[in-house]
Amino acid sequence: MIDLGHLKGRQIAVMGLARSGLTAARALKAAGAILLAWDDGAAGQKAAVAAGIDLTNLHDTDFAGIDALVLSPGIPHTHPAPNPIAAKAQAAGIPIISDIELLRQARPDATYVGITGTNGKSTTTSLVAHIIAGTGRPTQVGGNLGIPALSFEPLGTDGIYVLEMSSYQLEITPSLGFDAAVLLNITPDHLDRHGGMDGYIAAKKLIFQKGMATGDQVAVIGIDDPHCAQMALELDAEFPGQVIRISAEGPVSGGIGVQNGVLVDDRDGDQHPITDLRTLPALPGRHNWQNAAAAYALARAVGINHADILDGLRTFPGLAHRQSLVDTIEGVRFINDSKATNADAAAKALACYSPIYWILGGKAKETGLDGLDEFMPAVAHAFLIGDATDAFSRWLLARGVAHTRCSTMDVAVRAAFARAKSEGRDHPVVLLSPACASFDQYPNFEVRGDDFAAQVRALPHRETV
């Protein structure tokens, strides 16, 4: 756990006691801070009591004298309306910060690598950490992915924190300057939390602006979508350090791109081929080519040599719940892509397989299934689960895509397997790529993916090949 001793005797409020908030409360208590911890939900309150954290109802607390409010990133502080506790802190002029802000204050001498984007950030974060850790350098990985930041081991000048950053976290981490950071892509997502697309773009851009005061940092930016392509031009004029463009659509002059599946480094103007990404089974598809280009750029930015990066790319095991192969049964492959919580993420998987027996649904995002028309010829049959069933059924019907209402995962897996076997097509894939959040039926996408895998394992008469 990170030592927050610099906050001893300071009065710190914590709102939201799920994973990151509870860890922050524990670290603050251990450091001797005056802790005021609260969660509006019964589950958070119960977890705090079990962890020995005293509760203080912040709704009834005078905020005079409070030095900061550590806010769970899932709790809104601006749009669509600020949480009452966040509004109370704002009215009192109290800084609203994240647990990652506390990490940065406590360990200022370590190297920080940041990853954000609408899609691909978890794979890229895991890949970067895998490459760096393979060299033996002290490395900790987390943030929006994996363990909370204050659960990290303390690192010094030789250590690297690799942080996945959500747009929510970026807004409440005011002093976090990254030594190297990437914005992979931007497509519409979380628009209600940012007041629209402009607010979402502005939040993502913060990964390059927080604490950036010298010319030593590296900004890596994907240019395969118009929002990021425009932002790259802005960074050329505004960013004090080096700007490196990356693309999965072709070589990039002065940057890093992919040509016919081959990663190409043109930072020195010589279009140096790095490796054939098509040979990496854990990084399938064009979207993963962008992830690999980003990981290569970030690793080079923090001093990792060419050979070690190649070794890391080749040995990367892949990310759980992101196009991970669960099993192959009687010739049918089962792919868990539960992390695809919006249509753009699902598109990445739909582009990789055919024929597809597609399990989708859950709590739909505002954009629904927009942009997925071009992938429908590969879908042999769709199987709908969750709250989005009615809306998605209408969308599929309008496009002539055969589908079945299944309601729950167990029904969908059995139905998809039966149809894939009965139709006798070559190389069938049962793909869970929901294009939805999980919160209607599951606490998170991990539990949803685990249920998919469990239902696959429970299939009758299974003959694994």
C-alpha positions, 0 to 999 in steps of 0.5 A: 500500500502507498504511504500517505504520511504527508497527509497526517493530521489533514482532514480528508473526506472520501465519498464512495467506498467501492474498490478504489474509495475503500482502498483510499480510506484505508491508506488515509487512516493508516497514514494518520489523516483525519478521515471522513468516509461515506458511501450512500449505498448499503454495500459500500457502508458494509464494506467500510465497517468490515474494513474497520473504517468509521463512517461519517455522513457527509451530507450532515457534515460541515465542510469547513476545515476539510482539505480535500474530497477524494471522489470515486470516479463513478460519482458525477461532479459535473454532468448530468448533475453533480452528486450532492456531496460533490456540489457541497465541496465545490461550494466550499472551495474544496478540491475534488481529487481521485485516488490517483492524485494521492498516488502522484503526491506520495510518489513524485519521483517515479516514472508515469505512463498513461493510457486512455481512449474510448477503446483499447486502453485496457489491452494497451495498458496490460501490454505496456506493463508486460513489456516493461516488467519483462525487462526487470524494471519495477513496474506497477499497473492499474488505475481504471484497470485492475487494482486501485492505485493506492494498493501499489507497491511504492516505487522510486526513480527506477520504477514505472507506474502504468496507469489506465485512465478513464475520462472521469479520473482525468478530470479529478487528477489535477497534478498528474503529469505523465512522462509518456501518455497515449490517447488511442481513439475517441468515439461517442461514449459517456456523453451524459457524464461530460455534457456532450461530445465536446466535453468528452473530447476535452476530458480525454485531452487532459491526459496530455495537459495535466502537470505537463510543464517541461519538454521532456514528455512524450504524447502519443496519439492515434490518428485513425479517427477525426477527433484525434487527428484534429487533436494531434494538430492542436498538440503540435502547437500546444504540447511542450514535449514530443508528439508521436502519431500512430496509425493502424491504417498505414505508415505514418510520416515521422510516427509509427504505423502499420503497413500490410500488418507490419509495424513500421517505425518512421520516427527517424524517417527510414520506415523501419519494419519492426515485426509482423503483427499478424503473427501475434495470436494474442493481438488479433485484428486491426484494432490490436495493431493500433494497441501494439503501435501505442505500446511500442511508442510508449515503451520506447519513450521510457527507454525500453530497447527494440529487442525487449519490446519484440519479446514482450509483444510475442509473449503477451498472453492477451487480456481477459474478457477481450477476445479471449478464447474460452474453448473449442468444442466440436469445432465451435470456438467460444470467444469472450469479448465481454469488455466490449461495452459499446458498439465501437468496441464490439466492431473490433471483434466482429471484424475478426471472425466469420461466421459469427453466432453473436451474443449481445445485449445488456444495458445499452449505451446512447449510441446503441448499435450505430456503426455496426451495419457493415459487419452484419453479413458475418453474423449467422445468427444473433442471440439477445440478452438483457435490457436492450433486447427490444431495441436491439431486436428492432435494429436487427430485424430492420437489417434482416439479421436472424436472431433469438431472444434469450434473456439470460446468458445460459440460454444464449450459450446453449442456443448459440452452440446448438445452432452453430453445430446444426448449420454445419458452417466452416470455422463457426465462432460463438462470440460474446461481444455485448456492445452494452454495459453489464449493469442490468444483470451483472455488477461488471463486465468481468462477472459477465465474461466469467458467466459466459465461460462458466456456461460454456464449460457447462455445455452437455456432451462437450468434446473439447478439441 
